[in-house]
Amino acid sequence: MKIDVYDFDKTVVPYDSAMRYWHWCLLHRPYIIIILPFQIILSLLALLKIISVPTYKKGCFRFVSLLGTKNTVRKFWDSHEKDVYPFFRPENRDGSRKCAVVSASPDFLIREICERMKVDYCIATRHDERKRLPSGAEGGEVKRSPARRGGGVRVFRQSRARPLYLRPRQTPLSCKQGKINAF
């Protein structure tokens, strides 16, 4: 089985989707501004390396518990689906190959656009459905994001019977022409 694997943020879309979602939520759900001071303090603590990155992310995504997540994510992608690069749209991909997306962004955010773009496999940072917090396989804190050091791809390889094949990286120029097939 041959498969095309893409990183999501800054490859499929030109920005960090989690940050863009946060900004969008501030505009469309202004009541979440009540946790902004908390997020600023967390940012300072993370910059000073007093708290870990997983603890920082866990605190920053607390705002999600204040939202109706499925509806909010759907509305977010309704307004941002146009930002997906043309080479990634289903009509521009090779139909004979499977497609996978690997991302450190939260799964509740990435899953919606992956379904719209007819992606076969989506590997993203899992979040607890009830609390909307990052969760590891054991339900604890995330130690590393799944895309780091090939961890996401390694998990994907172990879950398939056949090896994962990647096409060589294309140049940004060919990306604009819609000829890119991996990463």
C-alpha positions, 0 to 999 in steps of 0.5 A: 500500500502506498500512502501520502503523508502530510503534516497539517499545520503550515503544510495543508493550511498556511497557519497553526490551526490551534492558534487560529481556532483560539483567535476565531473563538475570541472573536465569535465567543467573546465570553472566553476572554475571562480566561485570558489573564490565566493564559497570559500567566501560563505563557510567562511560566512556559517561557521561563520554563517553570512549567512544561509544554504539556502543562502549558497546552493543557491550561491553554485549551481549558477554554474549549470546555466553555464551548459547544465544541462540535458546533464551534469547530464546524463553524470554524472550518466553514469559514476557514476551509478556503485556506486549505492549499489546492494541492491537498483538495481531494480532486487534486490528489492521486486517487489511487493512493491513501492519504494520511495527516499527522498533526500535533494539533488537537484531534477534535479540531483536525478531525472535521477538516480531515473528513471534509477533505476525504483523508483516510487516516488522521493522527493528532493529539488526543483530547479527553472528550469530557474535559477537552484536555490533552490525554495520553494513551493511559489517560494521563498527561501527554509526554510528547506530541505524536508528530515529534521525532516521527512518533506519529508515523511510527505508531501509524506504521505499527498499526498497518500490516505493510510498510509506509511509503513516502514520495520524496519532498517536492519544492515549494514551486511544485507545491503551488502547481499542485504536484506535491504528493507527500509532506 
